[in-house]
Amino acid sequence: MSANDTFQICVLPGDGIGVEVTAPSLAVLEAATGRIGGFRLAFDQRQAGALCYRDTGVALPRETLAAAAQADAILLGAMGWPDIRYADGTEISPQIDLRIEFGLYAGVRPVRTLPNMKPVLADERAQTLDFVVIRESTEGLFSSRGKGVVVEDREARDTMVITRAVCERLFDFSFRLARERKGRGGKGIVTCVDKANVFASFAFFRKVFDERARLFPDIRAEHAYIDATALNMVRRPWDLDVLVTENMFGDILSDLGAGLMGGMGFAPSADIGDRQAVFQPCHGTAPDIAGQDKANPTAMFLSAAMMLEWLGAKHQRPEAIMAGGLIRSAVDMAFADGLHPYEIGGRDGTREITRRVLDAIGLAEPVAA
């Protein structure tokens, strides 16, 4: 953070609706920080993604990576395009490159239902879900990205990698998050989600989890297999608190969590390392609705709120945490007032959702950090 109380934010709008939800999120950030005061945000927009690759032959330009490395935080829209791929047929995904480059091992995927939303599950307890999936984001099965082997067109192999160094940081992060949530009325539970009954890599994952759990005696440590967890996320998601799991499992559970909220347009995320972090909605670039004012920017707004809260905690700036909370309160207020995006069968598009949230920022009551 610079001496004049300004956070430098590297903004990567990306492709498709990523561009469409990024611009409104900057307006929401400016409105919230302007109302709270005490600090500023300076936005540095850079190019990366599938269209960048199509036009330049590079998906993540060196200049963009350098700007991201120097920034206080990175705000990313969405990247990729179905018809634009690398020579090996895989999709363009610089967001994964950023995770590896900066060691962003903790993929934080909150699952929190919004007011006045028709619950996906029939039980009334599903109307107030609040739990978090922590996805390890740098290794696991994704370690084989770009390294898979196809043998004589008769078999293919990818390798899972689980390391102690990453696991220890991941589990410590998860227990600290559960402790913070417990201080706000949370359950104080971390569940290790694995397949330790079948794979040695997951048995090791669980072993390291149990070791780190002993350092947090105030937090309950539990175990669950991935298949049972998927079942319980549908049967009893209100019992969950913090789930921590491997990269591929976390990828799948994150989308299931988004489904419980109403769709990908409601699902924010952060990929956090020891020094840097990327904040982005969980959704993709949605070519089928791009350019039609139908994108739901809610997940991007909530990702921006997570960014402010992370910046505030990292730099001990309670006003940034307050601004993040103000965005979250404004989103809740707008939905309580009847906001109904196209994504869930409504008629409120990107511009209308943005207008209503901006109005709510002026009305919501800030809460002290």
C-alpha positions in Angstrom: 0.0 0.0 0.0 1.4 3.4 -1.0 2.0 6.2 1.5 -1.1 8.1 0.4 -3.4 5.4 1.7 -4.1 4.1 -1.8 -4.5 0.4 -2.6 -3.2 -0.5 -6.1 -5.7 -2.9 -7.8 -4.7 -4.8 -11.0 -7.9 -5.3 -12.9 -8.2 -8.1 -15.5 -11.7 -7.9 -17.1 -10.9 -10.9 -19.4 -13.5 -12.1 -21.9 -17.2 -12.2 -22.5 -19.3 -11.3 -19.5 -16.1 -10.9 -17.5 -15.8 -7.4 -19.1 -19.5 -6.7 -18.5 -19.4 -7.4 -14.8 -16.0 -5.8 -14.2 -17.0 -2.2 -15.0 -20.0 -2.2 -12.6 -17.9 -3.8 -9.9 -15.4 -0.9 -10.1 -18.3 1.6 -9.7 -19.6 -0.4 -6.7 -16.1 -0.4 -5.2 -15.7 3.4 -5.7 -19.2 4.0 -4.2 -18.4 1.9 -1.1 -14.9 3.3 -0.5 -16.2 6.8 -1.1 -18.9 6.4 1.6 -16.6 4.9 4.2 -13.5 7.1 3.5 -10.0 6.8 4.9 -8.5 5.1 1.8 -8.6 4.9 -2.0 -8.4 2.4 -4.7 -6.3 2.9 -7.9 -7.4 0.6 -10.7 -4.9 -0.5 -13.3 -6.7 -2.4 -16.1 -4.7 -5.0 -18.1 -5.3 -7.4 -20.9 -5.3 -11.2 -20.5 -7.5 -14.1 -21.6 -8.7 -15.9 -24.7 -9.3 -12.9 -26.9 -5.9 -11.6 -25.9 -4.4 -14.9 -27.0 -6.3 -14.8 -30.2 -5.0 -11.3 -31.0 -1.4 -11.5 -29.7 -0.6 -15.2 -29.3 -0.1 -14.7 -25.6 -2.9 -15.3 -23.0 -1.1 -13.7 -20.0 1.3 -11.0 -21.3 4.5 -10.4 -19.4 3.5 -6.8 -18.7 0.2 -7.9 -17.2 1.9 -10.5 -15.0 4.4 -7.9 -13.8 1.6 -5.4 -13.0 -0.3 -8.1 -11.1 2.8 -9.0 -9.1 3.2 -5.4 -8.0 -0.4 -4.8 -7.1 -2.0 -4.9 -3.7 -4.7 -7.2 -5.1 -6.0 -8.6 -8.4 -9.6 -8.3 -9.5 -10.5 -10.7 -12.3 -13.7 -10.8 -14.4 -13.7 -14.2 -16.2 -11.5 -15.7 -18.9 -11.8 -18.2 -21.7 -13.8 -18.8 -24.9 -15.0 -22.2 -26.1 -13.6 -21.8 -29.7 -10.2 -20.3 -28.7 -7.9 -23.0 -27.4 -4.2 -23.9 -27.2 -2.7 -26.3 -29.7 -3.3 -29.3 -27.4 -7.1 -28.6 -27.3 -7.2 -27.2 -23.8 -8.9 -23.9 -23.0 -7.3 -20.6 -22.3 -7.2 -20.1 -18.5 -4.7 -17.5 -17.3 -6.5 -17.5 -13.9 -4.9 -20.9 -13.2 -1.5 -19.6 -14.3 -1.9 -16.8 -11.8 -2.6 -19.3 -9.0 0.5 -21.2 -9.8 2.7 -18.2 -10.4 1.8 -16.5 -7.1 1.3 -19.6 -5.0 -2.4 -18.9 -4.3 -3.0 -22.2 -2.5 -6.3 -21.3 -0.6 -9.3 -21.1 -3.0 -12.0 -19.6 -0.8 -15.5 -20.3 -2.1 -18.3 -19.0 0.3 -21.7 -20.5 0.1 -24.2 -17.9 1.5 -27.8 -17.6 0.4 -29.2 -14.1 -0.3 -32.4 -12.7 1.1 -35.7 -13.2 -0.7 -34.4 -15.9 -2.9 -36.5 -19.0 -3.6 -34.5 -21.8 -1.9 -33.2 -24.6 -4.1 -33.9 -27.1 -1.3 -37.4 -27.4 0.2 -36.2 -27.2 3.9 -36.6 -23.7 5.3 -33.1 -24.0 6.7 -31.7 -23.8 3.2 -32.8 -20.2 3.0 -30.0 -19.1 5.4 -26.9 -21.2 4.3 -23.5 -19.9 5.4 -20.5 -22.2 4.9 -17.2 -22.1 3.0 -15.4 -24.5 0.7 -11.7 -24.1 0.8 -10.2 -25.5 -2.4 -6.4 -26.1 -2.6 -5.6 -24.3 -5.8 -2.1 -25.1 -6.8 -1.6 -28.8 -6.9 -3.7 -32.0 -6.5 -4.9 -33.4 -9.8 -4.4 -30.0 -11.4 -0.6 -30.6 -11.1 -0.9 -32.5 -14.3 -2.3 -29.6 -16.2 -0.2 -29.4 -19.4 1.8 -32.5 -18.3 -0.7 -35.4 -19.0 0.6 -38.3 -21.0 -1.3 -40.2 -23.8 0.3 -43.5 -24.6 -0.1 -44.7 -28.2 -3.7 -43.6 -28.3 -4.7 -46.4 -26.0 -4.4 -44.9 -22.5 -3.9 -41.6 -20.8 -2.4 -40.7 -17.4 -2.5 -37.7 -15.1 -0.7 -37.6 -11.8 -2.0 -36.1 -8.5 0.5 -34.3 -6.3 0.0 -33.5 -2.6 2.8 -31.8 -0.7 3.3 -31.3 3.0 4.4 -27.7 2.6 1.2 -26.6 0.8 -1.1 -28.8 3.0 0.2 -27.2 6.2 -0.4 -23.7 5.0 -3.8 -24.7 3.6 -5.0 -26.3 6.8 -3.7 -23.5 9.0 -5.6 -21.0 6.8 -8.8 -23.1 7.1 -8.5 -23.4 10.9 -7.9 -19.7 11.2 -10.9 -19.0 9.0 -13.1 -21.3 11.2 -11.8 -19.4 14.3 -12.8 -16.0 12.7 -16.2 -17.4 11.8 -16.7 -18.8 15.3 -16.0 -15.4 16.7 -19.0 -14.1 14.6 -21.3 -16.9 15.7 -20.0 -19.7 13.4 -19.8 -23.4 14.3 -16.1 -23.6 14.7 -15.7 -26.8 12.6 -13.2 -27.7 9.9 -14.0 -30.8 7.8 -11.2 -32.5 5.8 -12.8 -33.8 2.6 -10.8 -36.6 0.9 -10.8 -40.2 -0.4 -8.3 -41.5 2.2 -9.9 -44.9 2.2 -8.7 -45.5 -1.4 -5.7 -43.3 -2.3 -2.4 -43.0 -0.6 -2.2 -39.3 -1.6 -5.4 -38.6 0.3 -4.4 -40.6 3.3 -1.3 -38.3 3.4 -3.6 -35.3 3.0 -5.6 -36.4 6.0 -2.5 -37.2 8.1 -1.2 -33.7 7.7 -4.7 -32.3 8.4 -4.8 -34.2 11.7 -1.3 -32.9 12.6 -2.3 -29.3 12.0 -5.6 -29.7 13.8 -3.8 -30.3 17.1 -2.5 -26.7 16.9 -6.1 -25.4 17.0 -7.7 -27.1 20.0 -10.6 -24.6 20.0 -11.8 -25.7 16.6 -13.4 -29.1 16.0 -11.7 -31.2 13.3 -13.8 -33.7 11.3 -13.3 -36.0 8.3 -15.6 -36.8 5.4 -15.2 -38.7 2.2 -15.9 -36.7 -1.0 -18.9 -38.8 -2.1 -20.6 -38.5 1.4 -19.8 -34.7 1.3 -21.6 -34.3 -2.0 -24.6 -36.1 -0.6 -24.6 -34.0 2.6 -24.3 -30.7 0.7 -27.7 -31.6 -0.8 -29.3 -33.3 2.3 -28.0 -31.1 5.2 -25.9 -28.2 4.0 -27.0 -26.1 7.0 -24.8 -28.3 9.2 -21.6 -27.4 7.4 -19.0 -24.7 8.4 -15.5 -24.9 6.7 -14.8 -27.7 4.2 -11.2 -28.1 3.0 -10.3 -30.3 0.1 -8.1 -31.1 -2.8 -8.1 -29.0 -6.0 -10.3 -31.2 -8.3 -12.7 -32.1 -5.5 -12.9 -28.4 -4.5 -13.6 -27.5 -8.2 -16.7 -29.8 -8.1 -18.0 -28.9 -4.7 -17.7 -25.2 -5.5 -20.2 -25.6 -8.3 -22.5 -27.6 -6.1 -22.3 -24.8 -3.6 -23.1 -22.3 -6.3 -26.2 -24.4 -7.2 -27.4 -24.1 -3.6 -27.2 -20.3 -3.8 -29.1 -20.2 -7.1 -26.4 -20.3 -9.7 -22.9 -19.3 -10.7 -23.8 -15.6 -10.8 -24.2 -15.6 -7.0 -20.9 -17.4 -6.2 -17.9 -15.2 -5.3 -14.4 -16.5 -4.8 -10.8 -15.7 -3.8 -7.5 -17.4 -4.4 -5.2 -16.4 -1.6 -1.5 -16.9 -1.0 0.9 -15.7 1.6 1.5 -12.3 -0.3 -1.0 -12.0 -3.1 -4.6 -12.8 -3.9 -7.0 -12.9 -6.9 -10.7 -12.2 -6.5 -13.2 -13.3 -9.1 -16.7 -14.6 -9.6 -16.9 -18.4 -10.0 -18.7 -18.2 -13.3 -17.2 -18.3 -16.8 -17.5 -16.0 -19.7 -21.0 -17.1 -20.8 -20.7 -16.6 -24.6 -24.5 -17.4 -24.9 -25.5 -14.2 -23.1 -22.5 -11.9 -23.7 -23.5 -8.4 -24.8 -27.2 -8.8 -23.9 -27.3 -7.1 -20.5 -28.3 -10.4 -19.0 -25.2 -11.2 -16.9 -25.6 -11.3 -13.1 -22.9 -9.2 -11.6 -23.7 -10.2 -8.0 -20.8 -12.7 -7.7 -18.4 -10.1 -8.9 -19.7 -7.5 -6.4 -19.3 -10.1 -3.6 -15.8 -11.0 -4.8 -15.0 -7.3 -4.7 -16.3 -7.2 -1.1 -14.0 -10.1 -0.2 -11.1 -8.2 -1.8 -11.7 -5.2 0.5 -12.0 -7.4 3.6 -8.8 -9.2 2.7 -6.9 -5.9 2.1 -8.3 -4.5 5.4 -7.2 -7.6 7.4 -3.8 -7.8 5.7 -3.0 -4.1 6.2 -4.9 -3.6 9.4 -7.2 -1.1 7.8 -10.7 -1.5 9.5 -12.2 1.0 7.1 -11.5 -1.3 4.2 -13.2 -4.2 6.0 -16.2 -1.8 6.7 -16.4 -1.0 3.0 -16.4 -4.7 2.1 -19.2 -5.2 4.6 -21.1 -2.3 3.2 -21.1 -3.9 -0.3 -22.3 -7.2 1.2 -25.1 -5.3 3.1 -26.1 -3.4 -0.1 -26.4 -6.6 -2.1 -28.5 -8.2 0.7 -30.7 -5.1 0.8 -31.2 -5.0 -3.0 -32.3 -8.7 -3.1 -34.5 -8.3 0.0 -36.2 -5.5 -2.0 -37.1 -7.9 -4.8 -34.1 -8.0 -7.2 -34.6 -10.9 -9.7 -31.8 -11.6 -12.2 -32.3 -13.3 -15.5 -30.2 -16.2 -14.2 -33.1 -17.3 -11.9 -35.9 -16.5 -14.4 -36.3 -12.8 -13.6 -36.0 -9.7 -15.8 -33.2 -7.7 -14.0 -30.1 -7.4 -16.1 -26.6 -6.2 -15.4 -27.4 -2.5 -15.5 -30.5 -2.8 -13.3 -28.8 -4.9 -10.7 -25.9 -2.4 -10.6 -28.3 0.5 -10.2 -30.1 -1.1 -7.3 -26.9 -2.1 -5.5 -25.4 1.4 -5.9 -28.6 2.9 -4.5 -28.5 0.5 -1.6 -24.8 1.5 -0.8 -26.1 4.9 -0.1 -28.8 3.6 2.2 -27.2 0.6 4.0 -25.9 1.1 7.5 -22.1 0.5 7.7 -21.0 -1.9 10.4 -17.8 -1.3 12.3 -15.1 -3.9 11.6 
